């Protein structure tokens, strides 16, 4: 795991490099040093239908896999975002 704090720019680059389109997610800095990643539905902004919620959950699971493989901790919160923080140093 990485102990380096994430930045919105770094998270965006990592997800884009993994093949995710930048137009369908946002990454913003939290007050506590975390980065919040939100799935945005192309063409319709934020959407809350059941179908859209399922699509967001699926996308966030894929984002989480990419972020955890890079050593970050990524946890989905109750607002349908991934909260990304530095991984814990296990040495």
C-alpha positions in Angstrom: 0.0 0.0 0.0 1.1 3.5 -0.6 1.4 5.9 2.4 1.4 8.9 0.0 -1.8 11.0 0.3 -3.9 10.9 -2.8 -4.6 14.1 -4.9 -7.6 14.6 -7.2 -5.2 15.0 -10.1 -3.3 11.9 -9.3 -6.5 9.8 -8.8 -7.9 11.2 -12.1 -4.7 10.3 -14.0 -4.7 6.8 -12.5 -8.3 6.1 -13.5 -7.7 7.6 -17.0 -4.6 5.5 -17.4 -6.7 2.4 -16.5 -9.0 3.2 -19.4 -11.9 5.0 -17.6 -13.2 8.1 -19.4 -12.6 11.3 -17.5 -16.1 12.6 -18.5 -17.9 10.1 -16.3 -16.2 10.7 -12.9 -15.1 13.6 -10.7 -12.4 13.6 -8.1 -12.4 16.3 -5.4 -10.2 17.0 -2.4 -11.8 16.5 1.0 -11.0 18.6 4.1 -9.4 15.6 5.8 -6.9 15.0 3.0 -9.0 12.3 1.3 -10.2 12.4 -2.3 -13.9 11.7 -3.1 -14.5 10.0 -6.5 -18.0 10.4 -7.8 -19.5 8.6 -10.9 -21.2 11.1 -13.2 -23.7 10.0 -15.8 -22.7 11.2 -19.2 -25.2 13.7 -20.6 -27.5 13.8 -17.6 -25.4 15.0 -14.7 -26.1 13.2 -11.5 -29.0 10.7 -11.7 -30.8 8.7 -9.0 -32.9 6.2 -10.8 -32.5 2.5 -9.9 -30.8 1.8 -13.2 -28.5 4.7 -12.7 -27.7 3.7 -9.2 -26.8 0.2 -10.3 -24.6 1.6 -13.0 -22.8 3.9 -10.5 -22.3 1.0 -8.1 -20.7 -1.1 -10.9 -18.5 1.7 -12.0 -17.3 2.5 -8.4 -16.4 -1.2 -7.9 -14.2 -1.0 -11.0 -12.6 2.3 -9.8 -12.0 0.7 -6.4 -10.2 -2.2 -7.9 -7.9 0.1 -9.8 -7.2 2.3 -6.8 -6.6 -0.5 -4.3 -4.2 -2.2 -6.8 -2.2 1.1 -6.8 -2.0 0.9 -3.0 -4.7 3.3 -2.0 -7.6 2.6 0.4 -11.0 3.2 -1.3 -14.3 2.9 0.6 -17.8 3.6 -0.8 -19.8 5.9 1.4 -23.5 6.4 1.7 -23.5 9.2 -0.8 -22.4 6.9 -3.7 -18.8 8.1 -3.7 -15.5 6.4 -3.2 -13.4 8.0 -0.4 -9.8 7.5 -1.3 -7.1 7.7 1.3 -3.4 6.7 1.6 -3.0 3.0 2.4 -1.7 1.9 5.7 2.0 1.2 6.0 2.2 -2.5 6.9 6.0 -2.6 7.4 
